[in-house]
Amino acid sequence: MKKLKKKVLLLCMTGTLLFSGSPYREVLAAEPINLMVNGNNITALSSPILENDRTLVPIRFISEELGAKVYWDGVERTVLVEDGTNSISLKIGSQLVAYDNGTDYEISDVAPKIINDRTYVPLRLVSNALDIGIDWDESSRTVIIDSNIQPEDINFFNVKLLSHEDGQVINGRTNLQIGASGEYMADGNEVRFLLLDPSTSKGFIIARGNDINGNYTYLPKIKDKGDKILVGAIYDKNGKFVAGDSVAVSVNVQPSVSLKGIYNGQVITGTASIGADINFFPRYIKYEITNLDTGNVTLTDIQDPLGTYNWSPMIKENGNYSIRVIAYENDDIKYSSSPVNIQVAVERSLALGGVTEGSTINKAVTLIAKRNFDVSETQYLMKDVNTGEIKTLATMPYGGYSWYPGPEDSGLKELIVRVTAAGVVYDSEPIRVKVDGSPKLLLEGIGPKQVLTGEVKLKASSNVKVDSVQYTLINSKTGAKKVLASNLAMPAEFTYNPAGQNGDWKIQVEGSYKGTKISSEQIQFKVYLGQTHGPKPIIEKSKYLGFASNLARKSYEKTGMSAALQTAQSILETGWGQSVPVDKYTGQISNNLFGIKGVGSAGSVTSNTWEVYNGVTYRVDAEFRAYNEPGESWADHKEFLNKDRYAGFRDVMFDYSQGAWALKRAGYATDPEYPIKLMKLIEQYNLEEIDKVGL
């Protein structure tokens, strides 16, 4: 007993009994079918069944009639057929067929199934698996299985896995490709490459895309090690399996890590952009930078395995260095590249930051010295373009300077930063700007759209010497004004208590400069002193994992985004479902599991967010999407990730670790450890299990 060899072009099985034509379809559906094996009628044991245009036959009785032994494992739900040194292994519900102890595999078009306590398989599978001929006798309505009939060299699908062969070992990054005939090129079809465990017929998607015959890349993980089944499968737009091919492979990654972006002997004169060339996907990487002159070793923070690290050495760091990249499978297992030896010889660099050439300065700005060397003194200077007069704005050892230009500073100016290092003075290139130093007042302590729920401390600042200050409250609806405090000396500190003033208001500070009235902008704010509602749980914490996993799995089957990654994201966003945004005024729960702002299917809820005004962080109302039920939020999150900025994420979203880093790369989260937090959740709670697929 042996499996027939596969052809490059395979024939698709059609018709009632897989023979040419199908004139008997209705008759066979209505009348019983006989089963003959090597001349013996075994119909009484279990007759063939016609289901969805496929003839299914009982594998046990046929195999035993041919002298093979059949073993049933009720726990694993597998059938093993053995004849001498040859074997066939079938798993109920899986279309994968294993031959000769897993050295060869085939994909059947119908999975084995239990019917009346019997295991039934497609008739063509019997022919292929047992290397035996089949025929049909119309007059007696009999399926004939006969060792004397020459079997046809036919397989189920016109699909061939071109990139790999049975027995091939995958040592690292590898290309994947199938060859499929035109019948599988329907709109919406996609190819998926699966890496499955032979013992369970389950595993993970390792690549996917809409170019059926295109080239794809598999970047294995160290933990993928072992004997596997590599499947190249085509699915329709509804996610239903259409066709495919499979081979037996072994994954045994031989880690290869090298540094890219620099080379041995290179002289670095500025910023060096370096990266890692790795033949597997690690959890994270770090760069180790060793000063060969001093022996000092610096290890960077956690970095993106596919990202770029920009190293900008200071002048004091000029010298000889050795750099290597370290790839971490986890916190304990790591693989290092060979060191790259370089020389750092950066030139002195000094520039003024905080302003840009040609800009107009009409408010406070922070000037900063951008330099790559240490200094003992820093001066910020302003030069009048017309007169050449130079004014020192500030002198300090180092650091930035907050400059609020006054009337005397107005005009066309050049700004310069001057530093002293080891007794030598250096000037930056001048930046020409237009300065508007007209008298101004700034109100500090409250910001636009802020919601006050209690008293707040106010103060004023100005670019001129103000004689006296008063705070004025303005009713947003009527325009009526009320003086809160007057005749205050700068900085005019004042505690405003909004008791009894629920509603929308404006506030401004007013003063006098040389007999002329000056005012700040009117700042719109809101007073709310009633009951407010904070985030609420969507479900009991102990039940959230199952709740989220169920939503994630359904979404995974529809969108292809790792269910493990979806679940971990929702856990982080909602604190295990215990902190879901609600309307702070009405208490309406949003069912928003990903903290997305805007308008959802059920409108919006008003919740808190934070903004900065005049250097002060304060709380404002923000609209968060609301949904009728959590499932809508889950679906909307995937729509949110369809934006152009997430195109790179969508290319790898089937893999939770690559997807986590791709989200960070696309700017989904500002937390530098966001990918690591996601992966830790996934690994701690074994969430990868919900990403498993099969055939």
C-alpha positions as CSV (number, residue, x, y, z in Angstrom):
1,M,0.0,0.0,0.0
2,K,1.5,3.4,-1.0
3,K,0.4,6.9,-1.9
4,L,0.5,7.8,-5.6
5,K,3.1,10.4,-6.5
6,K,1.8,13.9,-6.9
7,K,1.8,15.7,-10.3
8,V,2.7,19.3,-10.8
9,L,-0.7,19.9,-12.3
10,L,-3.4,18.1,-10.4
11,L,-6.9,17.3,-11.5
12,C,-9.9,18.5,-9.6
13,M,-12.5,15.9,-8.7
14,T,-16.0,16.5,-10.1
15,G,-19.1,14.6,-10.8
16,T,-21.2,12.2,-8.8
17,L,-18.7,9.3,-8.5
18,L,-15.7,11.2,-9.8
19,F,-16.1,9.6,-13.2
20,S,-16.8,11.5,-16.4
21,G,-20.3,13.0,-16.6
22,S,-23.0,13.1,-13.9
23,P,-26.2,11.7,-15.3
24,Y,-26.8,9.6,-12.2
25,R,-26.8,12.4,-9.6
26,E,-30.6,12.5,-8.9
27,V,-30.9,8.7,-9.1
28,L,-28.0,8.0,-6.8
29,A,-29.4,10.5,-4.3
30,A,-32.6,8.6,-4.2
31,E,-31.5,4.9,-4.5
32,P,-29.0,2.9,-2.4
33,I,-25.5,2.2,-3.7
34,N,-23.8,-1.1,-3.5
35,L,-20.1,-1.5,-2.5
36,M,-17.9,-4.3,-4.0
37,V,-14.3,-4.7,-2.8
38,N,-12.2,-7.2,-4.8
39,G,-15.3,-9.0,-5.8
40,N,-16.9,-9.2,-2.3
41,N,-20.1,-7.3,-1.7
42,I,-19.7,-5.5,1.7
43,T,-22.7,-3.3,1.3
44,A,-24.4,-4.9,4.3
45,L,-21.6,-3.7,6.5
46,S,-22.0,-0.1,5.5
47,S,-23.1,1.3,2.2
48,P,-21.7,4.3,0.3
49,I,-23.3,7.7,0.9
50,L,-23.7,10.6,-1.6
51,E,-23.2,14.0,0.1
52,N,-22.7,17.3,-1.7
53,D,-21.8,15.6,-4.9
54,R,-19.2,13.5,-3.3
55,T,-19.3,9.7,-2.8
56,L,-18.3,8.8,0.7
57,V,-17.3,5.3,1.6
58,P,-16.5,3.5,4.9
59,I,-12.7,3.3,5.3
60,R,-12.5,0.6,7.9
61,F,-14.5,-2.1,6.0
62,I,-12.7,-1.4,2.7
63,S,-9.3,-1.5,4.4
64,E,-9.9,-4.6,6.3
65,E,-11.3,-6.3,3.2
66,L,-8.0,-5.6,1.5
67,G,-6.0,-7.1,4.4
68,A,-5.0,-3.9,6.2
69,K,-5.4,-3.2,9.9
70,V,-7.4,-0.3,11.1
71,Y,-7.0,1.4,14.5
72,W,-9.3,4.0,16.0
73,D,-8.2,6.5,18.7
74,G,-11.4,7.9,20.3
75,V,-9.5,10.5,22.3
76,E,-7.6,12.1,19.4
77,R,-10.4,11.0,16.9
78,T,-7.9,9.5,14.5
79,V,-8.0,6.5,12.2
80,L,-4.8,4.7,11.4
81,V,-4.6,2.2,8.5
82,E,-1.6,0.0,8.3
83,D,-0.5,-2.6,5.7
84,G,3.0,-3.9,6.4
85,T,5.4,-0.9,6.5
86,N,3.0,1.5,4.9
87,S,0.4,3.6,6.8
88,I,-2.3,6.1,6.4
89,S,-3.5,8.5,9.2
90,L,-6.8,10.4,9.1
91,K,-8.2,12.8,11.6
92,I,-11.9,13.4,11.9
93,G,-12.7,16.9,10.7
94,S,-9.3,17.4,9.1
95,Q,-8.7,17.4,5.3
96,L,-5.1,16.5,5.9
97,V,-4.1,12.9,5.1
98,A,-0.8,11.6,6.4
99,Y,1.1,8.7,4.7
100,D,3.9,6.5,5.9
101,N,4.2,7.9,9.5
102,G,4.0,11.5,8.4
103,T,6.7,11.6,5.7
104,D,4.1,12.6,3.1
105,Y,0.8,14.5,3.2
106,E,-2.2,15.1,0.9
107,I,-5.1,17.4,1.2
108,S,-8.5,15.8,0.6
109,D,-11.4,17.8,-0.7
110,V,-13.6,16.4,2.0
111,A,-12.6,15.8,5.6
112,P,-13.3,12.3,7.2
113,K,-16.5,12.3,9.1
114,I,-18.5,10.0,11.4
115,I,-21.8,8.8,10.0
116,N,-23.7,6.2,11.9
117,D,-20.6,5.4,14.0
118,R,-18.6,4.7,10.9
119,T,-15.7,6.8,9.5
120,Y,-16.5,7.8,5.9
121,V,-14.0,9.3,3.4
122,P,-14.2,10.4,-0.2
123,L,-14.0,7.6,-2.7
124,R,-11.1,9.3,-4.5
125,L,-9.1,9.3,-1.2
126,V,-9.5,5.5,-1.0
127,S,-8.0,5.2,-4.5
128,N,-5.1,7.5,-3.8
129,A,-4.4,6.2,-0.3
130,L,-4.7,2.5,-1.0
131,D,-3.2,2.7,-4.5
132,I,-6.2,0.8,-5.9
133,G,-8.5,1.2,-8.8
134,I,-12.2,2.2,-8.7
135,D,-15.1,1.9,-11.1
136,W,-18.8,2.2,-11.4
137,D,-21.3,-0.3,-12.7
138,E,-24.5,1.5,-13.6
139,S,-26.7,-1.5,-14.1
140,S,-26.2,-2.8,-10.6
141,R,-25.6,0.7,-9.1
142,T,-22.3,-0.5,-7.6
143,V,-19.1,1.2,-6.6
144,I,-16.3,-1.2,-7.5
145,I,-13.0,-1.2,-5.6
146,D,-10.6,-3.7,-7.2
147,S,-6.9,-4.3,-6.8
148,N,-6.8,-5.5,-10.4
149,I,-7.9,-2.1,-11.8
150,Q,-5.1,0.2,-12.6
151,P,-5.5,3.3,-10.4
152,E,-5.6,6.7,-12.1
153,D,-2.8,9.1,-11.2
154,I,-5.2,11.8,-10.0
155,N,-5.2,14.2,-7.1
156,F,-7.7,16.6,-5.7
157,F,-6.6,20.1,-6.8
158,N,-4.7,21.9,-9.5
159,V,-2.4,23.4,-6.9
160,K,1.3,22.7,-6.2
161,L,3.5,24.0,-3.4
162,L,6.4,25.2,-5.5
163,S,8.8,26.6,-2.8
164,H,9.2,23.4,-0.7
165,E,9.4,19.6,-1.1
166,D,8.7,16.8,1.3
167,G,11.5,16.4,3.9
168,Q,12.9,19.9,3.4
169,V,14.5,21.6,6.5
170,I,13.7,25.3,7.1
171,N,16.7,26.9,8.8
172,G,15.5,30.5,8.8
173,R,13.9,33.1,6.6
174,T,12.4,31.4,3.6
175,N,10.3,32.2,0.5
176,L,6.8,30.6,0.0
177,Q,5.0,30.1,-3.2
178,I,2.3,28.0,-4.8
179,G,1.4,27.3,-8.4
180,A,-2.3,27.3,-9.1
181,S,-4.4,27.1,-12.2
182,G,-6.7,29.9,-13.4
183,E,-9.8,28.3,-12.0
184,Y,-8.7,29.5,-8.5
185,M,-8.2,33.2,-9.4
186,A,-11.6,34.5,-8.6
187,D,-12.0,38.0,-7.1
188,G,-11.5,37.9,-3.4
189,N,-9.6,34.7,-3.2
190,E,-6.5,34.7,-1.1
191,V,-3.6,32.3,-0.5
192,R,-2.7,31.3,3.1
193,F,0.4,29.4,4.1
194,L,-0.1,27.3,7.3
195,L,2.4,25.6,9.5
196,L,0.7,22.7,11.2
197,D,1.6,20.3,14.0
198,P,1.3,16.7,12.6
199,S,0.0,15.4,15.9
200,T,-3.0,17.7,16.0
201,S,-3.3,19.0,12.4
202,K,-3.5,22.5,13.9
203,G,-1.1,25.4,13.7
204,F,-0.7,28.9,12.6
205,I,-0.9,31.1,9.5
206,I,2.6,32.2,8.6
207,A,1.9,34.2,5.5
208,R,-1.1,35.3,3.4
209,G,-2.1,37.6,0.6
210,N,-4.3,38.1,-2.5
211,D,-1.6,37.4,-5.1
212,I,-2.3,33.7,-5.4
213,N,0.8,32.7,-7.2
214,G,3.0,35.5,-5.6
215,N,6.1,35.1,-3.5
216,Y,5.7,35.4,0.3
217,T,8.2,35.4,3.2
218,Y,8.1,33.2,6.3
219,L,10.2,34.6,9.1
220,P,10.2,31.7,11.6
221,K,10.4,31.9,15.4
222,I,12.9,29.7,17.3
223,K,9.9,28.0,19.1
224,D,8.6,26.8,15.7
225,K,11.1,24.0,15.9
226,G,10.0,20.5,15.0
227,D,8.4,18.4,12.3
228,K,5.6,20.3,10.6
229,I,3.2,20.2,7.8
230,L,3.6,23.2,5.4
231,V,0.3,24.0,3.6
232,G,-0.3,26.4,0.7
233,A,-4.1,26.9,0.6
234,I,-6.5,29.0,-1.4
235,Y,-9.6,30.5,0.3
236,D,-12.6,32.3,-1.1
237,K,-13.8,35.7,-0.1
238,N,-15.9,34.2,2.7
239,G,-12.9,32.4,4.2
240,K,-13.9,28.9,2.9
241,F,-11.1,26.5,1.8
242,V,-11.0,26.1,-2.0
243,A,-7.9,24.2,-2.8
244,G,-4.4,23.5,-1.6
245,D,-1.2,21.4,-1.4
246,S,0.9,20.3,1.5
247,V,4.4,18.9,2.2
248,A,6.2,17.5,5.3
249,V,9.0,19.8,6.5
250,S,11.1,20.3,9.5
251,V,11.8,23.6,11.1
252,N,15.1,24.0,12.8
253,V,16.2,27.6,12.9
254,Q,19.9,28.2,12.8
255,P,20.0,31.7,14.2
256,S,21.8,34.2,12.0
257,V,22.1,37.8,13.3
258,S,24.1,40.5,11.6
259,L,24.4,44.3,11.9
260,K,23.4,46.4,8.9
261,G,23.9,50.1,8.1
262,I,27.6,50.2,9.0
263,Y,30.6,48.2,8.1
264,N,34.0,47.3,9.5
265,G,36.5,50.2,9.3
266,Q,33.8,52.8,8.6
267,V,34.4,56.3,9.9
268,I,31.2,57.8,11.5
269,T,31.1,61.6,11.2
270,G,27.4,62.2,12.2
271,T,24.3,60.1,13.0
272,A,24.6,56.4,12.2
273,S,21.3,54.6,11.2
274,I,21.7,51.0,12.0
275,G,19.5,47.9,11.9
276,A,19.4,44.2,12.3
277,D,19.5,41.5,9.6
278,I,17.9,38.4,11.2
279,N,16.8,35.1,9.7
280,F,14.1,34.6,12.4
281,F,11.7,36.9,14.3
282,P,12.8,37.6,17.9
283,R,10.8,39.2,20.6
284,Y,13.0,42.3,20.6
285,I,16.6,43.4,19.9
286,K,19.1,45.7,21.6
287,Y,22.3,47.2,20.4
288,E,25.5,46.9,22.4
289,I,28.0,49.8,21.9
290,T,31.5,49.2,23.3
291,N,34.1,52.0,23.4
292,L,37.3,50.1,22.6
293,D,39.4,53.0,24.0
294,T,37.8,53.1,27.5
295,G,36.1,49.7,27.7
296,N,32.8,51.3,28.5
297,V,29.8,49.3,27.3
298,T,26.3,50.8,26.6
299,L,23.3,48.6,26.0
300,T,20.3,50.4,24.3
301,D,16.7,50.1,25.4
302,I,14.4,47.5,23.7
303,Q,14.2,48.1,20.0
304,D,12.0,47.0,17.1
305,P,13.5,43.9,15.3
306,L,12.6,45.4,12.0
307,G,13.2,49.0,12.9
308,T,16.1,51.4,12.6
309,Y,18.1,52.8,15.5
310,N,19.7,56.2,15.1
311,W,22.9,56.7,17.1
312,S,24.2,60.3,17.4
313,P,27.5,60.3,19.3
314,M,28.9,63.4,21.0
315,I,32.3,64.8,20.2
316,K,33.6,63.6,23.6
317,E,32.7,60.1,22.3
318,N,35.0,60.2,19.4
319,G,37.2,57.1,19.3
320,N,37.1,53.5,18.4
321,Y,34.0,51.4,18.9
322,S,32.6,47.9,18.5
323,I,28.9,47.5,17.9
324,R,26.8,44.4,17.8
325,V,23.1,43.7,17.7
326,I,21.5,41.2,20.1
327,A,18.3,39.4,19.3
328,Y,16.2,38.2,22.2
329,E,13.9,35.2,21.9
330,N,13.0,36.0,25.5
331,D,14.6,37.7,28.4
332,D,17.0,34.7,28.9
333,I,17.7,33.4,25.4
334,K,19.6,35.7,23.1
335,Y,21.6,35.5,19.9
336,S,24.4,38.0,19.0
337,S,25.8,39.3,15.8
338,S,29.5,39.5,15.1
339,P,30.9,42.9,16.2
340,V,31.4,45.7,13.6
341,N,34.4,47.8,14.4
342,I,34.2,51.5,13.5
343,Q,35.8,54.8,14.2
344,V,33.7,57.8,15.5
345,A,35.1,61.2,14.3
346,V,32.1,63.5,14.5
347,E,32.6,67.2,13.8
348,R,31.4,69.9,16.2
349,S,27.8,70.7,15.6
350,L,25.8,73.7,17.0
351,A,22.4,75.0,16.0
352,L,19.6,77.0,17.5
353,G,16.3,75.1,18.0
354,G,12.8,76.2,19.0
355,V,12.4,78.7,16.0
356,T,12.5,78.3,12.2
357,E,13.8,80.5,9.5
358,G,11.3,83.1,8.2
359,S,8.8,82.6,11.0
360,T,6.9,85.3,13.0
361,I,7.4,85.2,16.7
362,N,4.4,86.7,18.5
363,K,4.2,84.6,21.6
364,A,6.5,83.0,24.1
365,V,9.0,80.5,22.6
366,T,11.6,78.2,24.1
367,L,15.0,78.6,22.6
368,I,17.3,75.6,22.8
369,A,21.0,74.9,21.9
370,K,21.3,71.8,19.8
371,R,24.9,70.6,20.1
372,N,27.0,67.5,20.3
373,F,29.6,68.7,22.7
374,D,29.7,69.8,26.4
375,V,29.7,73.5,27.3
376,S,30.4,75.7,30.3
377,E,28.2,78.7,29.2
378,T,25.2,79.3,26.9
379,Q,24.0,82.6,25.6
380,Y,21.0,83.4,23.5
381,L,21.5,86.4,21.4
382,M,19.3,88.6,19.2
383,K,20.8,90.8,16.4
384,D,18.9,93.6,14.8
385,V,19.2,93.1,11.0
386,N,19.0,96.8,10.3
387,T,21.3,98.2,12.9
388,G,23.6,95.3,13.7
389,E,22.9,95.7,17.4
390,I,23.2,92.5,19.4
391,K,21.1,92.0,22.5
392,T,21.8,89.2,25.0
393,L,18.5,87.6,25.9
394,A,19.8,85.1,28.5
395,T,23.0,83.7,29.8
396,M,23.2,80.3,31.6
397,P,25.4,77.3,31.9
398,Y,23.2,75.2,29.7
399,G,19.6,74.4,28.9
400,G,16.7,76.1,27.1
401,Y,15.3,79.6,27.6
402,S,11.7,80.7,27.5
403,W,11.6,84.0,25.6
404,Y,8.6,86.3,25.6
405,P,9.6,89.1,23.2
406,G,8.5,92.7,24.2
407,P,7.8,95.8,22.2
408,E,11.5,96.7,22.2
409,D,12.2,93.4,20.4
410,S,9.9,94.0,17.5
411,G,11.3,94.0,14.0
412,L,13.5,91.8,11.6
413,K,15.9,90.0,13.8
414,E,18.5,87.2,13.7
415,L,18.6,84.8,16.6
416,I,21.9,83.1,17.6
417,V,23.0,80.7,20.3
418,R,26.6,81.2,21.6
419,V,28.4,78.7,23.7
420,T,31.7,78.4,25.4
421,A,33.6,75.1,25.5
422,A,37.1,74.8,27.1
423,G,37.5,78.5,26.8
424,V,36.6,78.6,23.1
425,V,33.5,80.5,21.9
426,Y,31.2,79.0,19.2
427,D,28.3,80.7,17.5
428,S,25.4,78.9,15.7
429,E,24.3,79.9,12.2
430,P,21.8,82.8,12.6
431,I,18.0,82.2,12.1
432,R,16.2,85.2,10.7
433,V,12.7,85.8,12.1
434,K,10.1,88.6,12.3
435,V,9.4,89.5,15.9
436,D,6.0,90.9,16.9
437,G,6.5,92.1,20.5
438,S,3.3,94.0,20.8
439,P,2.0,94.1,24.5
440,K,0.3,90.9,25.4
441,L,-1.3,89.3,28.5
442,L,-1.5,85.5,29.0
443,L,-3.9,83.8,31.3
444,E,-2.5,80.7,33.0
445,G,-4.2,78.0,35.0
446,I,-7.2,77.3,32.8
447,G,-7.3,76.2,29.1
448,P,-9.8,76.1,26.2
449,K,-12.7,73.8,26.7
450,Q,-11.6,72.8,30.2
451,V,-14.2,71.4,32.5
452,L,-14.0,72.8,36.0
453,T,-15.4,70.7,38.8
454,G,-13.9,72.8,41.6
455,E,-11.8,75.8,42.3
456,V,-8.7,76.6,40.2
457,K,-5.6,78.8,40.7
458,L,-5.2,81.5,38.1
459,K,-2.3,83.8,37.3
460,A,-1.2,86.1,34.5
461,S,2.0,86.8,32.6
462,S,3.0,89.5,30.2
463,N,5.8,90.6,27.9
464,V,5.5,94.2,29.4
465,K,5.2,95.7,32.8
466,V,1.4,95.8,33.5
467,D,0.1,98.4,35.9
468,S,-2.8,96.4,37.3
469,V,-4.8,93.3,36.4
470,Q,-8.4,92.1,36.7
471,Y,-10.2,88.8,35.9
472,T,-13.5,89.0,34.0
473,L,-16.0,86.2,33.7
474,I,-18.3,86.3,30.6
475,N,-21.6,84.4,30.2
476,S,-21.3,82.5,26.9
477,K,-25.0,82.8,26.2
478,T,-25.8,86.3,27.2
479,G,-22.4,88.1,27.0
480,A,-22.9,89.5,30.5
481,K,-19.7,90.2,32.3
482,K,-18.7,89.9,35.9
483,V,-15.4,91.0,37.5
484,L,-14.0,88.3,39.6
485,A,-11.0,90.2,41.0
486,S,-9.4,93.6,40.3
487,N,-6.4,95.8,41.1
488,L,-4.1,92.8,41.3
489,A,-0.3,93.1,40.9
490,M,1.5,90.8,38.6
491,P,1.6,87.8,38.5
492,A,-1.9,88.3,39.7
493,E,-2.4,85.0,41.5
494,F,-6.1,84.3,42.2
495,T,-8.1,81.3,43.3
496,Y,-11.4,81.1,41.3
497,N,-14.2,79.1,42.9
498,P,-17.0,78.4,40.4
499,A,-19.6,77.4,43.0
500,G,-23.1,77.9,41.7
501,Q,-22.0,78.7,38.1
502,N,-22.8,75.5,36.2
503,G,-22.7,76.1,32.5
504,D,-20.6,77.5,29.7
505,W,-18.4,80.5,30.3
506,K,-15.5,82.6,29.0
507,I,-12.8,84.2,31.1
508,Q,-10.0,86.7,30.4
509,V,-7.5,88.7,32.2
510,E,-7.3,92.5,31.5
511,G,-4.6,95.0,32.4
512,S,-3.1,98.4,31.6
513,Y,0.2,99.2,29.9
514,K,1.3,102.9,29.6
515,G,-2.4,103.9,29.8
516,T,-3.5,101.5,27.2
517,K,-5.8,98.6,28.0
518,I,-4.5,95.1,27.0
519,S,-6.4,91.8,27.3
520,S,-5.7,88.1,27.0
521,E,-7.7,86.0,24.7
522,Q,-11.1,84.9,26.0
523,I,-10.9,81.3,27.1
524,Q,-14.0,79.2,26.7
525,F,-14.6,76.7,29.5
526,K,-17.3,74.8,31.2
527,V,-18.3,74.5,34.9
528,Y,-20.0,71.3,36.0
529,L,-20.4,70.7,39.7
530,G,-22.9,67.9,39.6
531,Q,-22.4,64.2,39.8
532,T,-19.9,62.7,37.3
533,H,-19.5,59.1,36.2
534,G,-16.3,57.3,35.7
535,P,-15.3,54.3,33.6
536,K,-17.4,51.1,34.3
537,P,-16.8,47.4,33.9
538,I,-18.3,45.7,30.8
539,I,-18.3,42.3,32.5
540,E,-16.8,40.6,35.6
541,K,-13.0,40.6,35.4
542,S,-12.8,36.8,35.8
543,K,-15.0,36.4,32.7
544,Y,-13.4,39.0,30.5
545,L,-10.8,36.7,28.9
546,G,-13.4,34.3,27.6
547,F,-15.6,37.1,26.5
548,A,-12.9,38.9,24.6
549,S,-11.4,35.7,23.2
550,N,-14.7,34.8,21.7
551,L,-15.1,38.1,20.0
552,A,-11.5,38.0,18.8
553,R,-11.8,34.6,17.3
554,K,-14.8,35.5,15.3
555,S,-13.1,38.6,14.1
556,Y,-9.9,36.6,13.2
557,E,-11.9,34.4,11.0
558,K,-13.4,37.4,9.2
559,T,-10.5,39.8,9.1
560,G,-7.3,37.8,9.5
561,M,-6.0,39.8,12.4
562,S,-4.5,37.7,15.1
563,A,-7.1,36.9,17.7
564,A,-4.4,36.8,20.4
565,L,-3.3,40.3,19.5
566,Q,-6.9,41.6,19.5
567,T,-7.5,40.1,22.9
568,A,-4.3,41.5,24.4
569,Q,-5.1,45.0,23.0
570,S,-8.5,45.0,24.5
571,I,-7.1,43.9,27.9
572,L,-4.7,46.8,27.9
573,E,-7.2,49.3,26.7
574,T,-9.9,48.4,29.2
575,G,-8.0,47.0,32.2
576,W,-9.5,43.5,31.7
577,G,-12.9,45.0,30.9
578,Q,-13.1,47.0,34.1
579,S,-12.5,50.5,32.7
580,V,-14.8,51.1,29.7
581,P,-15.6,54.8,28.9
582,V,-19.0,56.1,30.0
583,D,-20.7,59.4,29.5
584,K,-19.4,61.4,32.5
585,Y,-22.7,63.3,32.7
586,T,-25.4,60.6,32.0
587,G,-23.5,57.4,33.0
588,Q,-24.3,55.8,29.5
589,I,-21.8,53.0,28.9
590,S,-20.0,53.2,25.5
591,N,-19.3,49.5,24.9
592,N,-16.0,51.0,23.5
593,L,-13.3,48.4,24.1
594,F,-10.5,50.1,22.3
595,G,-10.8,53.8,23.5
596,I,-11.4,55.1,20.0
597,K,-12.6,58.7,19.8
598,G,-15.4,60.0,17.5
599,V,-18.9,58.8,16.7
600,G,-19.9,55.2,16.7
601,S,-23.1,53.3,15.8
602,A,-24.7,54.5,19.0
603,G,-23.3,58.1,18.8
604,S,-20.8,59.2,21.4
605,V,-20.2,59.5,25.1
606,T,-18.4,62.4,26.8
607,S,-15.4,61.4,28.8
608,N,-12.1,62.9,30.0
609,T,-9.0,63.5,28.1
610,W,-6.0,65.8,28.6
611,E,-4.6,68.8,26.7
612,V,-1.8,71.3,27.2
613,Y,-2.3,75.1,27.1
614,N,0.5,77.6,28.0
615,G,2.6,74.8,29.4
616,V,-0.2,73.5,31.7
617,T,-1.8,70.1,31.4
618,Y,-5.6,70.1,32.1
619,R,-8.7,68.0,31.6
620,V,-11.2,68.6,28.8
621,D,-14.3,66.7,27.5
622,A,-13.8,64.4,24.6
623,E,-16.2,62.4,22.5
624,F,-15.6,58.7,22.5
625,R,-17.4,56.3,20.1
626,A,-20.4,54.6,21.6
627,Y,-21.8,51.3,20.4
628,N,-25.1,49.3,20.9
629,E,-23.1,46.3,22.0
630,P,-19.4,45.3,22.4
631,G,-19.3,43.3,19.2
632,E,-19.8,46.5,17.2
633,S,-16.8,48.1,18.9
634,W,-14.8,45.0,18.1
635,A,-15.7,45.3,14.4
636,D,-15.2,49.0,14.3
637,H,-11.6,48.6,15.7
638,K,-10.7,46.5,12.6
639,E,-12.2,49.2,10.3
640,F,-10.1,51.8,12.2
641,L,-7.0,49.7,11.3
642,N,-7.9,49.9,7.6
643,K,-6.5,53.4,7.4
644,D,-3.5,53.9,5.0
645,R,-1.1,54.4,7.9
646,Y,-1.7,50.8,9.0
647,A,-1.0,49.2,5.6
648,G,2.3,47.7,6.9
649,F,0.5,46.3,10.0
650,R,-2.1,44.6,7.8
651,D,0.6,42.8,5.9
652,V,1.6,40.9,9.1
653,M,-1.4,41.1,11.3
654,F,-1.9,37.4,11.3
655,D,1.2,37.0,13.5
656,Y,0.8,38.5,17.0
657,S,4.5,39.4,17.5
658,Q,5.1,40.9,14.1
659,G,1.7,42.7,14.4
660,A,2.5,44.2,17.8
661,W,5.7,45.8,16.5
662,A,4.0,46.9,13.3
663,L,1.3,48.7,15.3
664,K,4.0,50.6,17.2
665,R,5.8,51.4,14.0
666,A,2.5,52.9,12.6
667,G,2.1,55.1,15.6
668,Y,-0.9,53.3,17.2
669,A,0.6,53.8,20.6
670,T,3.3,56.1,22.1
671,D,4.3,53.8,24.9
672,P,7.7,52.4,23.8
673,E,7.0,49.2,25.5
674,Y,3.5,48.7,24.0
675,P,4.6,45.7,21.9
676,I,6.3,44.0,24.8
677,K,3.3,44.5,27.0
678,L,1.0,42.9,24.4
679,M,3.4,39.9,23.9
680,K,3.7,39.4,27.7
681,L,-0.1,39.2,28.0
682,I,-0.3,36.8,25.1
683,E,2.4,34.5,26.5
684,Q,1.3,34.7,30.1
685,Y,-2.3,33.7,29.3
686,N,-1.5,31.4,26.4
687,L,-3.6,33.5,24.0
688,E,-1.8,32.1,21.0
689,E,-4.1,29.1,21.2
690,I,-7.0,31.1,19.8
691,D,-4.9,31.8,16.7
692,K,-4.7,28.1,15.8
693,V,-6.1,27.0,12.5
694,G,-6.4,23.7,10.6
695,L,-7.8,22.2,7.5
